[in-house]
Amino acid sequence: MEARARAGIELHDAVLRYAELERRGNRYHLLRLGSCDFDFNVLSELRAASPRYLDVVGEALRDVLAGLSADELDVALHPPQGMVAFASLQPVTIEAEALRHRLLAEASWITGQPPEALHLHAEPGFRQTLPEEASACWYQVLVLPHPMQQHLERVLQQAPCNQYRIRLSTAGAAEMLQRLSGAEPDAAPEVALAIGCYEAYTEFTLCRRGAWYLSHFTRSSEDVAYFCMALLHRLGLSAAMVEHLALYGTHLPISLREELKLLFPVEPLLLNPVALTTLDPEVLNPTEAVAYVPCIGVALT
């Protein structure tokens, strides 16, 4: 089988992280990995009514991806950058255009904004079995204001690739969590939980039996253990059901692992993306590598 390269970037605060991977069997060869720091907040620029530095971001993206082998770029945005929802739809085989219209109508109702003011990105996750042999598919939805979408497209047009896809950072965490949970699909953990720790918010991603189940976030970097338990309780799950627990992000609290040990029957581990690659594990410190979970995760195939 011919090797196929994929690329991923993450836009977070004043940093652009990027990765390009080529799949080799069940592991990945890193063709490039790095970050680019700015002296301004990239997301603030994307949200601004009259941004001043979009061309600077676009030029940086073009430079760091020069010579790109991948023809597709996946872009990871964090949940606070837009409206995030999880929607259950039937039938599971709904056509793409019908799906878009239904989700956009719901987003318009929730936000109070007309559909033309919003831009929607959705991808399927967990398939739920319903009574009488029916089933539903849960979709993770990211809704961006139309001006932000336009600004983002202006930046991405500088990327040396044919197409791009905008995804949630938690989609990357889910991809990574499924591959690092250490089991075949038919023996995957009942519940696997990844916690992304950042300066102003915390992300939670759950997988059930090897499938992306739900993602959630809180606009707080404190009381992470409490929010974990509250989320599980709301979903009708227990801490005892969690068989894989992983941490990632840029601001991991020193005491968090000890706090989580008191609540869960498994040891909290770092969600280290390097473990999936052919890169020497000694090249990157694990506490630094976990910052690359979103950009590597969205590029996994």
N, C-alpha and C positions, 0 to 999 in steps of 0.2 A: 504494500500500500504506500502510495506517495505521501511523504510527510507534508503536513499543512500547517502553516504558521498562523497564529492569532495574536493580536495585540490588545492591551488594555491600558487605560489611563484612569487616574483618580484625581478629581479636583476637590481640594479640601483646604480651607483657609487660604494661606499664602503659598501653598505648595501644589505642584503638579508631579504626581508619581506616575511612572510608566513601566511597562513590561511587554516583552514580546517572547512568545513561547512557540516551540515546535514539538508536537507530540511524538514520542518514540516509545511505542508499546504502552505500558501503563504509567510511564513517567514522562517528564517534559524537559526539553533542553531550553535553557534560557538564552535567547539570542541577544537580549538587552534588558537591563534593569537599572533604574536610577530615579532621581528626583530633580526638580528644578524649583528653586525658591525665588519668590518675588518680594518686592518691598511694598506690596499692597495686597489686599484680600481679593482673591480671584472671584469668589462667589459674590462678594459685594459688587464687583464690576458687572457680573452677569445680571444682577438684579437691578442695577442702577438705571434710572430713566435716560440718562445721557452718559454712558460709560466713556472713560478716557483712555483705557489701556487695553482694550480688546485686541488691538493689533499686536501689542507686546506679547500677550498670551499666545496668539496665533503663531507669531514668529518663533517663539520658544518651542511650541508644539512641533512645528515644521523642522526645527533644528534637532530636537532630541529623537525624532522619528525618521531622520534622514536615512535613506537606504533601506526602508522598511520592506520586509519580505511579505508580510501579511497584507491581504487585500481587504480585511475587515477590522475595524477598530471598535472595541466595546468601551463605553464611558461610564464610570461609576460615580454617581452622585449620592450624597448621604441624605437620609430621610428628611432632616430639617429644611432642605433646600426646596421642598415643594409640599404638596398635600399627598399623604400616603394613605392608602386604603387597601383592605383585603376583601375581595368580592367573590361570592359563590354564584356560579351560573350553570344553568342547564340549557340545552344538552351540552355534553362535553365536546361535541363535534361542531359547535357553532362556527359559522363562517367569520373570517377575520373582520370584514366590514361591519357585519351585524354586531360582533363583539365590541368593536370600537364605539359604535353608536350607543349601545346599551350602557357601557361604562362611562362614556362621556356625558350621557344624560344624568346618570347618578352623580357624577362629579359636579355637574352644573347645579343640581339640586342641593348638594351639600355645601358648596361654596357660595351659592347665590350669584354666580357669574354666568354670563351667557356662554354656550359651548364654543363660540368663535374666539373667546378670550382665553381659552385653555388649550393645552396640548398634552395629550395623554400617552403614557408608556406603560404597557402591561405585559406580563408574562405568566404562564401557567405554573402552578405548583402542585399541591396535594389534590388527589382525586378521592372524593368521599363517596362511600357506598351508602345509598339511601334505601328505604323500604321498597319492596316490590321490584327488586333488581334494577332500580334506577341509580344514577350516579350524577355527581356534580363536580365541577372543577373549580378550585379556588385560585383566583388571580391576584397577584400582588400588583398594585397600581401606583404609579407615580404621576402626579398631575403638576405640570409647570405652567406658570402664566405665559401667555403668548410672547410678550416682549423678552422674557428670559430665554425662551426657546429660540427666538430669532438671534439673540446675542450669542448663544451657545453654538448655533449653526454657523454663525460668522467665524467663530474661532475654529470650529472643526473643519471648515472648508480648507484650512491651511494644512491639514493632515495629509500625508502622501499615501492615501488609500482610496479605494473605490466606494466604500460604504461605511457607515458607522451606526451604532445602536446605543441608545441611552438606557442605562440600567441602574438599579439601586445598589448601593454598596453591600446591602444585606443579601442581594442575589449572589455576589461574589463570595460572601461568607458561607452561604448555603452550599454553593458548589464545592468550596474547600472542605466544609464540614462533612459532606457526604463522602468525599474521597479519603479523608483522614480518620474516619470513624472506625476503620480497621475491620470491616466485615463485608461479605458479599451482599448484594441486594436482598436475597431471601433470608439473610441472617443479620440484617442491619439493626442497630440499636432501636429499642422502642421509642426512646426520645433522646435526641442529641441536641445540645444547646450551646450556641456560641454567643459570647458577650463582647461587644465592641465598645471600648472605653475611650472617650474623647473628652476634651477639656470642658465642653459645655453641654454634652448630651451623652447618652448611652444607648447602644443598639442591642437588640435581642433577636436572635434567629433560631427558630426551632425546626428540626427535621424529625419526621416520624417514619420509622421503617424505611429509611433511605430516601425519603421524598421531602422536599421543602414544604413545611407545614404552615408557618406563619412568621412574620417579622413584626417587630414593634420597637418603638424608641421612646425615651423620656428626655425631656429637656433639663436634665440634671446629671451631674457626674458623681453624685453622692447617693448613699443608701441603695447601692446596686443590689446587694443581697435581698433587701426588702422587695424591690421591684421584681426581681426574679421570682420570688415566692408568690407575689400578687398576680403576676402573669400566669404562672402555672395554675394557681387556684381558679382564675377566671376561665381557663381552658378546661377545667375539670381534670387536671393532671396533678400528680404528686411528685415531690422531690425524689422519692424512691424509684420512680420510673425513668429518671435521667441516667443513662448508661454511658454518656460521653459528654464531657463538659470542657469547653475550650475558651480561651481569652485572646483578644487581639486589640489593636488600636494604637493610639499614640500617647495615651495618658493612663497607664495601668496603675491603679492604686497599690501601694506596697502591701497593704494589709488585706487586699481583696481575696487572695487565694486562701488565706487562713480563715477568713469569714465564710467562704463557700465550703470549705472542708467540714464545717460544723453542720451544714445543711444537706449536703448531697453525699451519696454513698460512693462516689468516684472522685479521684484526684483531679482538680482543675489543671489543665495543661495549656501551654501556649499553642495557638493555632498557627504553627510555623509553616508558611507556604513553601519554604525551601525543601521541606521533606518530600515534596512531590516532584522535585526536579533533579537533574543530574549534577547540580551545583554542589560543590564541597560544602557540607554543613558548617565548617569552620570559617568560611568566608564572611558570613554575616552573623552578628550576634543575634540570638533568638529574640531578644527584647527589641531589637531594631527591625528584624525581619517581619514581625507581626504587623507592622505599619503597612506592609505591602499586600495584605490579604485582599482588600477590595480590588486593586488593579490587576493582580494575578488571578484572583478568583473569577472575575468576569471574562477573562481570556481563556479559561479552561474549556476544552471541547470533549 
